[in-house]
Amino acid sequence: MKRIVAVEVTFDFVRGIEIENPFTTKPKLVKYGEIALPQGAAGESEVFEIDIVKEAFEELWKVNKFSTKEVALGIGGRKTIVREYETPLAEIEKIRSNLKFEAANLLPAQMGNAMLDFYPTELKNSDTGIEVVQGLFVASPAEPAEKLIASLTSAGLDVQIVDYLPFGIARVARKAFGKEGEYLLVNIKSYSTDIVALRNGSPQMVRVIPNGLIVREHKAGKHRGSADSAASFSGTETSPNDPVESVIAGIRNTLNFYENKGGKPAAILLTGEGSLSAELQARLPQVLQMQMGMLSMKDAIEIPKKDEQDPIIQAAALSILGIAMRGLKS
C-alpha cells in the first residue's frame, strides 16, 4: 500500500501527516505531529536556517515514527501569487509546461524566477468558438521553495510533490462535503489566513490575508518568546488591541470582493488553529450575518482513537492532509 507524508514549514513548527492510500476514495490517516522551531529559523513556507530545519525534520520522523520518506511539500503564504487564467484546451501537463512562456505577462517584474502551476476549474467555449480552460495560475518564488526542498533532502527525505496549501484545504472540503454548493473556506493560522472560494468542488479564488490568531501557548513558546514578540517578528499587520477584529475585517473584505465578482457563497467554513478562538466563533456570525460551519480533519478521514491529539494540532494539520490526498507520482 502506498504511503506519503505531507509536510509544511511555519514560523513556529515543522509539521507532518502520514496517509495510506492517499489518492483513493478511502485514504487512511496513519499518524501526524509537529516539532517546534526556534525563532528566526523559518517563516511561512520559508527556511532561513537550513541546518536547524533539517534537524527538526529528522526529529519529526524520529518522534512520530513515520514509515516512509516519500514527501509531499505544501507551500503557501503571501509571497505566492494566484491569478485567474484562461488558455486553449490541452492536456494539463502541456498547459503547465507552457506557463513559463506566459509568466512574463502574468507576474510582476520583481518576481523573477518562480515555480509555476495551473489549477483548472472550468471548461467552456470562448467568444471565437474555441474550447478553453479557465483556472488559477499559481506562482511561488523559486528560491524559498528550493531552500525548503534542500532542508528536506538534507534530512534524507524524497520530495515527490510540491503543492499549494489552499488547494489542500479545498481538497479536504471536497472529500468531506462533495462537489455541490458554493462557500468560502477560511483557514486561520497563527500569522495569516487563507481564504478559498469553492464552487461545486472547484476553487474560484484564493486570497491570503496578513492576519491570524494565536490561540495556544504551544511548545514553541519557550523558543520564540511571547506571543507579542512572535507577531512582531512575523511581519503581520494584526492590531495589537483586537486581533480578532483584524481577522474578521479581512474575511469581510474578501467576501465583499468575491460577491462583487458574482460569487454567491451560501456559507463560510472555518478551519485552522485560529478558527478555534471562542471569541471569533461568537463574533464572526454577528458581523457577516451568514451561515457558519467548521471543517475538521474528521469530516474527511477517519482518525484512529489511539492517534487522537489536541484539537488545535488537528486543526493546524488539516491543509497538509489535503496535500497528502493529491497522491503520489508513481
C-alpha positions as CSV (number, residue, x, y, z in Angstrom):
1,M,0.0,0.0,0.0
2,K,1.3,3.5,-0.9
3,R,2.0,5.9,1.9
4,I,3.2,9.5,1.8
5,V,3.9,12.2,4.4
6,A,2.8,15.7,3.7
7,V,4.8,18.4,5.4
8,E,4.9,22.2,5.8
9,V,7.1,24.7,7.5
10,T,5.7,27.7,9.5
11,F,7.2,30.3,11.7
12,D,6.9,28.0,14.7
13,F,6.8,24.4,13.5
14,V,7.6,21.8,11.0
15,R,4.5,19.7,10.7
16,G,3.8,16.3,9.0
17,I,0.9,13.9,8.4
18,E,1.2,10.4,7.1
19,I,-1.5,9.0,4.8
20,E,-2.0,5.5,3.4
21,N,-3.7,5.1,0.0
22,P,-3.6,8.9,-0.4
23,F,-5.2,9.2,-3.8
24,T,-8.1,6.8,-3.4
25,T,-11.7,7.1,-2.2
26,K,-10.6,5.7,1.2
27,P,-7.4,7.3,2.4
28,K,-6.3,6.3,5.8
29,L,-4.7,8.5,8.4
30,V,-1.7,6.8,9.9
31,K,-0.2,9.5,12.2
32,Y,0.7,13.2,12.4
33,G,2.7,15.5,14.5
34,E,4.7,18.7,14.8
35,I,8.1,19.8,16.1
36,A,8.7,23.4,17.4
37,L,11.3,25.6,15.7
38,P,13.4,28.4,17.4
39,Q,12.6,31.9,16.5
40,G,14.2,33.1,13.3
41,A,14.8,29.6,11.8
42,A,11.9,29.7,9.4
43,G,9.0,31.7,8.1
44,E,5.8,30.8,6.3
45,S,7.0,28.3,3.7
46,E,10.5,29.7,4.1
47,V,13.7,28.4,5.6
48,F,16.3,30.8,7.0
49,E,18.5,28.3,8.8
50,I,18.6,25.1,6.7
51,D,20.5,23.0,9.3
52,I,18.1,23.9,12.1
53,V,15.1,23.0,10.0
54,K,16.8,19.8,8.8
55,E,17.3,18.7,12.4
56,A,13.6,19.5,13.1
57,F,12.5,17.2,10.2
58,E,14.8,14.5,11.5
59,E,13.2,14.8,14.9
60,L,9.7,14.8,13.4
61,W,10.4,11.5,11.7
62,K,12.0,10.0,14.9
63,V,9.3,11.1,17.3
64,N,6.4,10.1,15.1
65,K,8.0,7.1,13.5
66,F,6.8,7.9,10.0
67,S,7.1,4.8,7.9
68,T,8.1,6.4,4.5
69,K,10.5,9.1,3.4
70,E,8.4,10.0,0.4
71,V,7.2,13.5,0.9
72,A,4.5,15.9,-0.4
73,L,5.5,19.5,0.4
74,G,2.8,22.1,1.0
75,I,3.7,25.7,0.4
76,G,1.8,28.9,0.7
77,G,1.9,32.4,2.3
78,R,1.6,35.9,1.0
79,K,4.6,35.7,-1.4
80,T,2.7,33.1,-3.6
81,I,0.7,34.8,-6.3
82,V,-2.6,33.4,-7.6
83,R,-4.3,34.8,-10.8
84,E,-7.3,33.9,-12.9
85,Y,-6.0,32.4,-16.2
86,E,-7.7,31.2,-19.4
87,T,-6.0,29.0,-22.0
88,P,-6.9,26.9,-25.0
89,L,-7.9,23.4,-24.1
90,A,-4.9,21.0,-24.0
91,E,-3.5,18.2,-21.8
92,I,-2.9,19.6,-18.3
93,E,0.9,18.9,-18.4
94,K,1.2,20.8,-21.7
95,I,-0.7,23.7,-20.2
96,R,1.7,23.7,-17.2
97,S,4.8,23.5,-19.4
98,N,3.6,26.5,-21.4
99,L,3.2,28.6,-18.3
100,K,6.9,29.7,-18.4
101,F,6.2,31.5,-21.7
102,E,3.2,33.3,-20.2
103,A,4.8,34.2,-16.9
104,A,6.3,37.5,-18.0
105,N,2.7,38.8,-18.7
106,L,1.2,37.4,-15.5
107,L,3.8,38.2,-12.9
108,P,5.3,41.4,-11.5
109,A,8.9,42.1,-12.8
110,Q,10.4,41.7,-9.3
111,M,9.0,38.1,-9.0
112,G,12.0,36.8,-11.1
113,N,12.4,33.1,-11.1
114,A,9.3,31.3,-9.9
115,M,7.7,27.8,-9.6
116,L,4.5,27.8,-11.7
117,D,1.4,25.7,-11.6
118,F,-2.1,25.7,-13.1
119,Y,-5.3,24.5,-11.4
120,P,-8.2,24.0,-13.9
121,T,-11.7,25.0,-12.7
122,E,-14.0,25.2,-15.8
123,L,-14.2,24.2,-19.4
124,K,-16.1,26.4,-21.8
125,N,-16.3,27.8,-25.3
126,S,-14.7,31.2,-25.9
127,D,-16.3,34.0,-28.0
128,T,-14.5,32.7,-31.0
129,G,-15.8,29.2,-30.5
130,I,-12.5,27.7,-29.3
131,E,-12.7,25.4,-26.3
132,V,-10.8,27.0,-23.4
133,V,-9.9,26.0,-19.8
134,Q,-10.4,28.6,-17.1
135,G,-8.4,28.2,-13.9
136,L,-6.0,29.6,-11.4
137,F,-2.4,30.3,-12.2
138,V,-0.1,29.9,-9.2
139,A,3.4,31.3,-8.9
140,S,5.7,30.9,-5.9
141,P,9.2,32.3,-5.6
142,A,11.7,29.6,-6.5
143,E,14.4,30.4,-4.0
144,P,12.4,29.8,-0.8
145,A,11.0,26.6,-2.3
146,E,14.4,25.4,-3.2
147,K,15.7,26.1,0.3
148,L,12.7,24.2,1.7
149,I,13.4,21.2,-0.5
150,A,17.1,21.4,0.4
151,S,16.3,21.2,4.1
152,L,14.1,18.1,3.4
153,T,16.7,16.5,1.2
154,S,19.5,17.0,3.7
155,A,17.3,15.2,6.2
156,G,17.2,12.2,3.9
157,L,13.6,12.8,2.6
158,D,12.4,12.4,-1.0
159,V,10.2,15.3,-2.2
160,Q,7.8,13.9,-4.8
161,I,5.2,16.6,-4.9
162,V,5.1,20.4,-4.3
163,D,1.5,21.7,-3.9
164,Y,-0.3,24.9,-2.8
165,L,-1.7,24.7,0.7
166,P,-5.0,26.4,-0.1
167,F,-5.7,23.8,-2.7
168,G,-5.2,21.2,0.0
169,I,-7.9,22.8,2.1
170,A,-10.2,22.7,-1.0
171,R,-9.4,19.0,-1.5
172,V,-10.4,18.2,2.1
173,A,-13.6,20.2,1.8
174,R,-14.5,18.4,-1.4
175,K,-13.8,15.0,0.2
176,A,-15.9,16.0,3.3
177,F,-18.9,17.6,1.6
178,G,-18.9,16.6,-2.1
179,K,-18.9,18.7,-5.2
180,E,-22.1,20.7,-4.8
181,G,-22.6,24.1,-3.3
182,E,-20.7,27.4,-3.0
183,Y,-18.9,28.6,0.1
184,L,-15.8,30.3,1.5
185,L,-13.2,28.2,3.2
186,V,-11.3,30.2,5.8
187,N,-8.1,28.7,7.2
188,I,-7.0,30.8,10.1
189,K,-3.4,30.2,11.1
190,S,-1.2,32.0,13.7
191,Y,0.0,34.7,11.4
192,S,-2.1,34.7,8.3
193,T,-5.4,33.4,6.9
194,D,-6.0,31.5,3.7
195,I,-9.4,32.1,2.1
196,V,-10.6,29.9,-0.8
197,A,-13.9,30.4,-2.7
198,L,-15.2,26.9,-3.6
199,R,-17.9,26.4,-6.2
200,N,-19.1,22.8,-7.0
201,G,-15.8,21.5,-5.7
202,S,-13.5,23.8,-7.7
203,P,-11.5,26.8,-6.3
204,Q,-12.7,30.0,-7.9
205,M,-10.5,32.5,-5.9
206,V,-7.7,32.3,-3.4
207,R,-6.7,35.2,-1.1
208,V,-4.2,35.3,1.8
209,I,-4.8,38.0,4.4
210,P,-1.9,39.1,6.6
211,N,-3.7,38.5,9.9
212,G,-4.0,35.4,12.0
213,L,-4.8,34.3,15.6
214,I,-2.6,32.7,18.2
215,V,-4.8,30.5,20.3
216,R,-2.3,28.4,22.3
217,E,0.7,28.7,24.4
218,H,2.4,25.9,22.5
219,K,5.7,24.1,22.6
220,A,7.4,26.8,20.6
221,G,6.7,29.4,23.2
222,K,9.9,28.6,25.1
223,H,11.9,29.2,21.8
224,R,10.3,32.3,20.4
225,G,9.3,34.3,23.4
226,S,5.9,35.9,24.0
227,A,3.1,35.9,21.5
228,D,3.6,39.7,21.1
229,S,7.2,39.2,20.1
230,A,6.3,36.5,17.7
231,A,3.6,38.6,16.0
232,S,6.1,41.4,15.6
233,F,8.7,39.1,14.1
234,S,6.2,37.6,11.6
235,G,5.6,41.0,10.0
236,T,1.8,40.6,10.1
237,E,-0.4,43.6,10.2
238,T,-2.6,42.5,13.1
239,S,-4.0,45.0,15.5
240,P,-2.3,44.6,18.9
241,N,-5.5,45.6,20.6
242,D,-8.0,43.4,18.7
243,P,-6.5,40.7,16.5
244,V,-9.9,39.0,16.2
245,E,-11.4,42.2,14.6
246,S,-8.4,42.3,12.2
247,V,-9.2,38.7,11.0
248,I,-12.9,39.4,10.8
249,A,-12.2,42.6,8.7
250,G,-10.1,40.6,6.3
251,I,-12.7,37.9,5.9
252,R,-15.5,40.6,5.4
253,N,-13.4,42.4,2.7
254,T,-12.7,39.2,0.9
255,L,-16.3,38.2,1.0
256,N,-17.4,41.6,-0.4
257,F,-14.8,41.3,-3.2
258,Y,-16.0,37.8,-4.2
259,E,-19.6,38.8,-4.2
260,N,-18.9,41.8,-6.3
261,K,-17.4,39.4,-8.9
262,G,-20.6,37.5,-8.9
263,G,-19.9,34.9,-6.3
264,K,-22.8,33.7,-4.1
265,P,-21.4,31.7,-1.2
266,A,-24.1,30.1,1.0
267,A,-21.9,29.6,4.0
268,I,-18.4,30.1,5.5
269,L,-16.5,27.1,6.7
270,L,-13.8,27.8,9.2
271,T,-10.7,25.7,9.8
272,G,-7.1,26.1,11.1
273,E,-6.0,26.5,14.6
274,G,-7.2,30.2,14.8
275,S,-10.7,29.1,14.0
276,L,-10.9,27.6,17.5
277,S,-10.9,31.0,19.1
278,A,-14.2,31.2,21.1
279,E,-14.3,35.0,20.6
280,L,-14.0,34.6,16.8
281,Q,-16.7,32.0,16.7
282,A,-19.0,34.3,18.7
283,R,-18.4,37.5,16.7
284,L,-18.0,36.4,13.1
285,P,-21.6,35.3,12.5
286,Q,-22.9,38.5,14.0
287,V,-20.7,40.6,11.7
288,L,-21.3,38.7,8.5
289,Q,-24.8,37.5,9.0
290,M,-24.1,34.3,7.2
291,Q,-24.3,30.6,8.0
292,M,-21.1,29.3,9.6
293,G,-19.7,25.9,9.9
294,M,-16.4,24.2,10.9
295,L,-14.3,22.0,8.6
296,S,-12.3,19.4,10.6
297,M,-10.0,16.6,9.8
298,K,-12.5,14.0,11.0
299,D,-15.0,15.3,8.3
300,A,-12.7,13.9,5.6
301,I,-10.9,11.0,7.1
302,E,-11.1,8.5,10.0
303,I,-8.9,9.4,12.9
304,P,-7.8,6.3,14.9
305,K,-8.6,6.9,18.6
306,K,-5.1,5.9,19.6
307,D,-3.7,8.8,17.5
308,E,-6.2,11.5,18.6
309,Q,-4.4,14.6,19.7
310,D,-5.1,18.1,20.8
311,P,-7.8,19.5,18.6
312,I,-5.6,22.6,17.9
313,I,-2.9,20.4,16.3
314,Q,-5.6,18.6,14.3
315,A,-6.9,21.9,13.0
316,A,-3.4,23.1,12.1
317,A,-2.7,19.9,10.2
318,L,-5.8,20.0,8.0
319,S,-4.3,21.8,5.0
320,I,-1.4,19.3,4.7
321,L,-3.9,16.4,4.9
322,G,-5.2,17.8,1.6
323,I,-1.7,18.0,0.2
324,A,-1.3,14.3,1.0
325,M,-4.5,13.5,-0.7
326,R,-3.1,14.7,-4.0
327,G,-1.4,11.3,-4.3
328,L,2.0,10.0,-5.4
329,K,3.7,10.3,-8.8
330,S,4.1,6.5,-9.1
